[in-house]
Amino acid sequence: MLIHPEEILETIHMIKAENFDIRTVTMGINLRDCCHSDIDVLNKNIYNKITGYAKELVRTTEEVQNLYGIPITNKRIAVTPIAIVAESCDTEDYVSIAKTLDRAAEDVGIDFIGGFSALVHKGITPGDMKLINSIPQALASTKKVCSSINVATTKAGINMDAVAMMGHIVKKTAEATKDADGIGCAKLVIFANAPEDNPFMAGAFHGIGEPNCVINVGVSGPGVVNSTVRELKDPDLGEISEAIKKTAFKITRMGEMVGREVSRRLNVDFGVLDLSLAPTPEIGDSVAAILEAMGLETCGTHGTTAALALLNDAVKKGGSMASSYVGGLSGAFIPVSEDAGMIRAVELGALSLDKLEAMTSVCSVGLDMIAIPGDTSAATISAIIADEMAIGMINKKTTAVRLIPAPGKKVGDSVEYGGLLGRAPVMKVSEFSSEKFIARGGRIPAPIQALTN
């Protein structure tokens, strides 16, 4: 790949002044060959395989970071969904497996490990049930383990029994980690159409169609895009789109270079480049700020969904020109607690849960890192999940929910998590009940567009 001197100077400016980084290098590891009926043997197999494959991951990413001068913020691992790996194991719960994952993550020096997961969009097996019931204690007793449950797809519809169950699991996870404002829920995401190659937490897992070991890279650059839009001189919306596309191309090109070098040095496959504008609590590193740079007084006002649609589309178009393997989620994230502009919009009263739901129809993920009152019922949480799953199912896109019913907190309070997780103002939910609807259970059928064969 030919790099011109002008590009080097431009990259230095992006890093120094616009918060550009490679958000994550994530190693995906297949654990299906670790299966065993004895829980102790299974845990030993899992630990040995993860530490064997990932022992050089951190050192190698740091070498590549130093080589190119581009910050790599997180080093992560994603594994085969544990509900699949542990299905044949003779044990009542999978908490010990979560602890094994946590110990392996600690020993290889990574930031997070994803894959304490189950895929239940069409039904729930005994192994899935054991994993789901283990989530509260697993996330309360580990630091680096992340969990995800896929409850809906466009092809299968929405498993409402799983949705109802996950409302209770979210509540139990918040209670199990109440001493830390329910932080366990920040490591739990419920999906529709979950991708198999997502490098971002908490939703990362190593899909069954993936290689034995693979490197996926997640690139983030909302600060760079924000700066680009603000430098334009009275542009129309088409000119804004074109400028974002060009910027996304540059960001993706750098991420591709880093990802391929890491995979080459580790002698494993290069998987995908996930071009996602993932914000941080840092001022200027905000997706909301990009929308406001387009002309909105504040994120959440009328026009926000249209502006976000423009942004998401332009990011995908620009990124897809720079890499043959753009995948994962790719687009714009709108996690409330992790975006200073989103936090400000909520506190101003401009951004509500209903508006966020509308925005998820055109962004990359969904209702992400949103704190709600601690006394919110499990049925209401399930109903919020169901709404978001319906958006994903009907629109043939990935959507997700990461809600935090903050114990003891009410609307107007906030919870502090620090680091990339940031600060979450507690948002209002509807006071009206959805309990009868959720209690009906069953499966919402797949839409007619599922019949594409």
Secondary structure by P-SEA (a helix, b strand, c coil): ccccaaaaaaaaaaaaccccccccbbbbbbccccccccaaaaaaaaaaaaaaaccaaaaaaaaaaaaccccccccccccccccccccccccccaaaaaaaaaaaaaaaccccccccbbbccccccaaaaaaaaaaaaaaaacccbbbbbbccccccccaaaaaaaaaaaaaaaaaaaccccccccccbbbbccccccccccccccccccccccbbbbbbbcaaaaaaaaaacccccaaaaaaaaaaaaaaaaaaaaaaaaaaaaaaccccccccccccccccccccaaaaaaaaccccccccaaaaaaaaaaaaaaaaaaaacccccccccccccccccaaaaaaaaaccccaaaaaaaacccccccccccccccccaaaaaaaaaaaaaaaaaacbbbbbbccccccccccbbbbbcccccccccccccccccccccccccccccccccccc
